[in-house]
């Protein structure tokens, strides 16, 4: 199942993992549309990937999502990597406004995109969501991410049955060297990555391109559905 001439939509595709998915799909001959909230990042992505189509979209807004997919029309694959950042916090001091935004963006947004994309995806197509290792690896002060990621993994299993034969999957990354780390200065970031690398079985923090490989594989694997791909540098089995 080649991606050549397939229409692929990546929401959250203007940076990080989503941009790497878009770049990889375009390199394989796919016709790629990316959407995200940041117009400046979308412009940069369009300059980076020749032929890509970009559109500003707030995945939390149902009308915007509905209008976006009506405009897109029929296509082959959807990948959702969009998420609002949320830091570690114990429940007793959790900022529920930030939690609400994180849920709206990553969980609610992924389900909204699925709702309006599913009727427009051609036979053999797929919807790929993004969870994370915290869904199944309890970690102190990570309740928000645990809940969101676990819910997405449950949704993938449910939707694979409910909307069959449309294929569903989630990719579960571990630590990834994305722009989400830019709040740290260069030295602090290097120190964090060195520490993380020492705990991971593969010995390094994955790049966005490393992680994008899972989505590119899943789009082409016609027998794959209802599953989670753990591409996490071995984080789930790390001590």
C-alpha positions in Angstrom: 0.0 0.0 0.0 2.2 2.8 -1.3 1.6 6.4 -0.2 2.3 7.6 -3.7 -0.6 9.9 -4.8 -2.5 9.2 -1.6 -4.1 12.3 0.1 -2.9 12.5 3.7 -4.1 15.0 6.3 -1.9 15.7 9.3 -3.4 17.9 12.1 -0.6 19.2 14.3 1.7 18.9 11.2 3.4 22.2 11.5 6.1 21.1 13.9 7.6 18.1 15.8 6.3 14.6 15.1 3.5 15.8 12.8 5.9 17.8 10.6 8.1 14.7 10.4 5.1 12.6 9.3 4.2 15.2 6.7 7.7 15.3 5.4 8.0 11.5 5.2 4.7 11.1 3.5 5.5 13.8 0.9 8.9 12.1 0.3 7.0 8.9 -0.6 4.8 10.7 -3.1 1.8 11.5 -0.9 -0.3 14.6 -1.4 -0.1 16.1 2.1 -2.3 18.6 3.8 -1.3 19.9 7.2 -3.3 22.0 9.7 -2.5 23.6 13.0 -3.1 26.7 15.1 0.1 28.6 14.4 0.1 30.4 11.0 3.8 31.2 11.2 4.8 27.6 11.7 2.5 26.5 8.9 4.2 29.0 6.6 7.6 27.7 7.6 6.4 24.1 6.9 5.2 25.1 3.5 8.7 26.4 2.7 10.3 23.2 4.0 8.1 20.7 2.1 7.5 21.6 -1.6 3.9 21.0 -2.7 2.4 20.8 0.8 -1.0 22.4 1.5 -1.5 24.2 4.8 -4.5 25.5 6.7 -5.0 27.2 10.0 -7.2 25.1 12.2 -8.1 25.0 15.9 -8.9 21.4 16.6 -10.9 22.3 19.7 -13.5 24.2 17.6 -16.1 21.8 16.2 -17.3 24.2 13.5 -13.8 24.8 12.3 -13.1 21.0 12.2 -16.4 20.3 10.4 -15.7 23.1 7.8 -12.1 21.9 7.4 -13.1 18.4 6.4 -15.9 19.5 4.2 -13.4 21.6 2.3 -10.9 18.7 2.2 -13.4 16.3 0.7 -12.4 12.6 0.2 -8.9 11.5 1.2 -6.9 8.5 2.4 -5.3 8.9 5.7 -5.6 11.1 8.8 -2.9 11.6 11.4 -3.5 13.7 14.5 -0.5 14.8 16.6 -2.0 18.1 17.9 -1.8 18.6 21.7 -1.7 21.5 24.2 1.3 21.3 26.5 0.7 20.5 30.2 3.3 20.1 32.9 3.7 17.6 35.6 1.6 18.3 38.7 0.1 16.4 41.6 -3.7 16.3 41.5 -4.0 18.5 44.6 -2.3 21.4 42.9 -3.4 20.7 39.4 -4.4 23.8 37.4 -7.8 22.6 36.0 -7.9 25.3 33.4 -4.7 23.9 31.9 -6.1 20.4 32.3 -9.3 21.4 30.5 -7.2 22.9 27.6 -5.1 19.7 27.3 -8.2 17.5 27.2 -9.9 19.7 24.7 -6.9 19.8 22.4 -5.6 16.2 22.5 -8.6 14.1 23.4 -11.7 16.0 22.5 -9.9 17.4 19.4 -8.8 13.9 18.2 -12.4 12.7 18.5 -13.8 15.7 16.7 -11.4 15.1 13.9 -12.3 11.5 13.7 -16.0 12.3 13.7 -15.8 14.5 10.6 -13.0 12.7 8.8 -14.3 9.1 9.0 -17.1 9.5 6.4 -14.6 11.0 3.9 -11.8 8.5 4.1 -11.5 6.1 1.1 -11.5 2.3 1.3 -8.2 1.1 2.8 -7.6 4.3 4.6 -6.7 4.9 8.3 -6.9 7.3 11.2 -3.8 7.5 13.4 -4.0 9.1 16.8 -1.1 9.9 19.3 -1.1 8.6 22.8 2.1 8.2 24.9 3.9 5.8 27.3 2.3 7.4 30.3 -1.0 5.7 29.3 0.4 2.4 30.7 3.4 3.5 32.8 2.2 5.1 36.1 4.5 8.1 36.9 4.2 10.5 39.8 2.6 13.8 39.0 1.5 12.7 35.5 -2.2 12.1 36.0 -3.3 14.5 33.3 -1.3 12.9 30.5 -2.0 9.4 31.8 -5.8 10.0 31.6 -5.7 11.6 28.1 -3.4 9.0 26.6 -5.2 6.0 28.1 -8.5 7.4 26.9 -7.1 7.7 23.3 -5.9 4.1 23.4 -9.3 2.9 24.5 -10.9 5.0 21.8 -8.7 3.4 19.1 -9.8 -0.1 20.1 -13.5 0.9 20.3 -13.5 2.8 17.0 -11.7 0.0 15.1 -14.8 -2.1 15.8 -17.4 0.6 15.6 -16.2 2.1 12.2 -14.7 -1.0 10.6 -13.4 -1.5 7.9 -11.8 1.9 8.5 -8.5 1.3 10.2 -7.5 2.9 13.5 -4.3 2.9 15.4 -2.4 5.0 17.9 1.3 5.6 18.1 2.7 5.8 21.7 6.0 7.7 21.8 8.4 8.0 24.7 10.7 11.0 25.1 11.1 12.7 21.7 13.4 15.6 20.8 10.7 18.1 19.6 10.2 21.9 20.0 8.2 21.2 23.1 11.6 21.2 24.9 12.5 24.7 23.8 11.5 26.2 27.2 14.9 24.9 28.3 18.2 26.5 27.4 20.7 24.5 25.4 22.7 23.3 28.3 19.7 22.3 30.4 18.1 20.5 27.5 21.4 18.6 26.8 21.5 17.6 30.5 17.9 16.3 30.5 18.5 14.3 27.3 21.7 12.8 28.6 19.8 11.7 31.7 16.9 10.3 29.8 19.2 8.5 27.3 20.9 6.7 30.2 17.6 5.2 31.3 16.4 4.1 27.8 17.3 0.6 26.5 18.2 2.1 23.0 20.5 4.6 24.7 19.1 7.8 23.0 16.1 10.1 22.9 14.1 9.6 19.7 13.9 12.2 17.0 10.6 13.2 15.3 11.7 11.3 12.2 12.3 8.1 14.3 8.8 8.5 15.7 7.2 9.4 12.3 8.3 6.0 11.0 5.5 4.3 13.0 2.8 6.4 11.4 4.2 5.9 7.9 4.3 2.1 8.5 0.8 2.0 9.9 -0.7 3.9 6.9 0.7 1.3 4.6 -0.1 -1.8 6.7 -3.5 -2.9 5.5 -4.0 -5.6 8.1 -3.2 -3.2 11.0 -6.1 -1.9 13.1 -7.2 -1.5 16.7 -3.7 -1.4 18.1 -1.1 0.8 19.7 2.4 1.0 18.3 4.9 1.5 21.1 7.7 3.4 19.5 9.2 4.7 22.7 12.9 3.9 22.8 12.0 1.1 25.2 10.6 3.6 27.8 7.9 1.2 28.9 10.4 -1.4 30.0 13.0 1.0 31.4 13.5 1.0 35.2 
